[in-house]
Amino acid sequence: MPRPHFYLLLALLAAYGLSASTGWLEARLDGWAYYQDVLIGIGINIILAVSLNLVNGYTGQFSLGHAGFMSVGAYLAAAVSLFLGPRLLGEEGGTAFQQGLMFLAALTAGGLGAALAGVAVGIPSLRLKGDYLALVTLGFGEIIRVIFQNVEVLGGALGLNGIPAYTSLFWVLAVGAVTVFTVTSLVHSTYGRGFLATHDDEVASEAVGLNTTRYKIVAFVIGAFFAGAAGGLYGHFKMTITPTGFDFTKSIEIVVMVILGGMGNTLGVILAAILLTLLPEVLRPIAEYRMIIYSLLLIVLMIVRPQGLFNFKFGKAKL
Amino acid sequence: MSEFLQQLLNGLSLGAIYALIALGYTMVYGVLRFINFAHSDVFMVGAFLGYYLGKFIPENTVGGGLLILLGAMLGCAVLGMTIERLAYRPLRGAATLNVLITAIGVSLLLEYSGQVFFGATPRTFPAVFPSANFTLGGLVISSNQVVVIVVTALLMVGLQFIVYRTKIGTAMRAVSLNPKAAQLVGVNNDIVISFTFGLGSALAGAGGILYALNYPSIDPLMGVMPGLKAFVAAVLGGIGNIPGAALGGLLLGTVETFVNGSQWSTYKDAIAFAILIIILLFRPAGLLGKASVEKV
């Protein structure tokens, strides 16, 4: 991996450039608003998939509760902007810079909250393996959803409305770049080799002195942090969030991206996230049948290319 | 006291349905070691088969009701075997994760096809069995609850017979114990696995009809929650263990009904998962399962 810092800087610059030229594009490109929405959706899915890939792909711990962490982040970030925002920014809503700072604080709070949830879920459940771990994380995700449905302050089953629309292409790209940067430089660092070792052979890793439990929890918590940030972006993009939007079908959607991309292959996962977000958009004219095609594709791909769509390292697709 | 008994009765009839679905999960897990996510949608198809068969068969007769039940079970058995043949058999020997994702794919396929072919709006399930309410010392027993409990009990006895007293049942147990060794002594694993899917799916079909009798609003996503809870029931009893699945289903149904009747009713969906987590953390083999030592 040559100089990830350089790529991060490049991505941030690109994000800034793109956000600066939004006005220009809007004037010249028909239906830019729609494209922008699709792009933001892709970006959020990339963040979710890449962060889950750290847990499912690199560390080999099958989690089905990513949407749960996403919802914690979405709710916390939305709560920060809704309840703290008016007090700090005043009635007028403050300048663009102040709003930006506010949003950054909200996203960080969302991420940290989700990371905290990750610690709480991870410590008990990461003792389990395989199917059982998948089920426990699924269970935790559903419990988080039911709790949100019952908390009146957060809108109960109706969810939160009127969240300020802070999310822009710039924010999505920037958070996405930071996510990709963190995950790739982490797994390529000396410390991060431990994630791969945990994935490859837990017993052997422990025999050479790695604390595999700690690696699993660290992966889980970092994954949850970025899922929370993605949740914050999602909430400030849709402007309304409901508990049912984060049920286990959402988790499965993210897992599918990771698996199609090829577990433990960040570039592949990014491509899969793009493809799977675009697919329903492309199939929109045949709206009724699009989900049927989506699920059929999933089955066929698993049978024909079990190592993932974008995993070109043949014979290395160990799961 | 009479309220307690009433809730217990309601809980048992709900639990009986969970048990029927859980049996399918547990049997498939026993022979193939993976969670068949599509099972809950076979359950949904069972209810819809009953709905469509109900148009041709006179309502409110015991014979007609049984005919619908058998028809749905047969249809679901065929569906389950087809799913196994087309989607899971090509993946025999693949990583568990791939099979799991395929199962999720099949589940989504059934749900979305259901939304296209059956329509997404809920339908009212016909009263296929004649219904009446009996009162017994302050207890209100509906005939549908009796049907649920009787049919479930009969199916379980039948299943027990098949698994422990027939040749194919012995083969099923052999495959579940050790697939390779079973093959070596002449068991045709493909046939056994196909049969297991058929059997499990037939039970899910029966579960679908019985569920729809008690909750007569059916839609293509109706299987998701009962399916997940039935899976929890299977884990609770000890996955791969047939009496365990029955016990787990009854326990879960009872606990859920009591929670539903209390002030915590809005948390009833969380209860199943809380039980799942506690069981997996403290007794991963389930109530009746044997703890296995993992060898390196």
HADDOCK unambig.tbl for C-alpha pairs under 7 A between the chains (distance, minus, plus):
assign (segid A and resid 136 and name CA) (segid B and resid 277 and name CA) 5.65 0.50 0.50
assign (segid A and resid 139 and name CA) (segid B and resid 273 and name CA) 4.84 0.50 0.50
assign (segid A and resid 139 and name CA) (segid B and resid 277 and name CA) 6.97 0.50 0.50
assign (segid A and resid 142 and name CA) (segid B and resid 270 and name CA) 6.81 0.50 0.50
assign (segid A and resid 143 and name CA) (segid B and resid 270 and name CA) 5.04 0.50 0.50
assign (segid A and resid 143 and name CA) (segid B and resid 273 and name CA) 6.83 0.50 0.50
assign (segid A and resid 146 and name CA) (segid B and resid 267 and name CA) 6.49 0.50 0.50
assign (segid A and resid 146 and name CA) (segid B and resid 270 and name CA) 6.12 0.50 0.50
assign (segid A and resid 288 and name CA) (segid B and resid 116 and name CA) 6.55 0.50 0.50
assign (segid A and resid 291 and name CA) (segid B and resid 112 and name CA) 6.18 0.50 0.50
assign (segid A and resid 292 and name CA) (segid B and resid 109 and name CA) 5.43 0.50 0.50
assign (segid A and resid 292 and name CA) (segid B and resid 112 and name CA) 5.70 0.50 0.50
assign (segid A and resid 292 and name CA) (segid B and resid 113 and name CA) 6.18 0.50 0.50
assign (segid A and resid 295 and name CA) (segid B and resid 105 and name CA) 4.96 0.50 0.50
assign (segid A and resid 295 and name CA) (segid B and resid 106 and name CA) 6.87 0.50 0.50
assign (segid A and resid 295 and name CA) (segid B and resid 108 and name CA) 5.81 0.50 0.50
assign (segid A and resid 295 and name CA) (segid B and resid 109 and name CA) 5.16 0.50 0.50
assign (segid A and resid 296 and name CA) (segid B and resid 105 and name CA) 6.87 0.50 0.50
assign (segid A and resid 296 and name CA) (segid B and resid 109 and name CA) 6.52 0.50 0.50
assign (segid A and resid 298 and name CA) (segid B and resid 102 and name CA) 6.86 0.50 0.50
assign (segid A and resid 298 and name CA) (segid B and resid 105 and name CA) 5.70 0.50 0.50
assign (segid A and resid 299 and name CA) (segid B and resid 87 and name CA) 6.90 0.50 0.50
assign (segid A and resid 299 and name CA) (segid B and resid 102 and name CA) 5.02 0.50 0.50
assign (segid A and resid 299 and name CA) (segid B and resid 105 and name CA) 5.48 0.50 0.50
assign (segid A and resid 299 and name CA) (segid B and resid 106 and name CA) 6.86 0.50 0.50
assign (segid A and resid 302 and name CA) (segid B and resid 98 and name CA) 6.14 0.50 0.50
assign (segid A and resid 302 and name CA) (segid B and resid 102 and name CA) 6.24 0.50 0.50
assign (segid A and resid 303 and name CA) (segid B and resid 90 and name CA) 6.54 0.50 0.50
assign (segid A and resid 303 and name CA) (segid B and resid 91 and name CA) 6.29 0.50 0.50
assign (segid A and resid 306 and name CA) (segid B and resid 98 and name CA) 6.42 0.50 0.50
assign (segid A and resid 319 and name CA) (segid B and resid 95 and name CA) 6.56 0.50 0.50
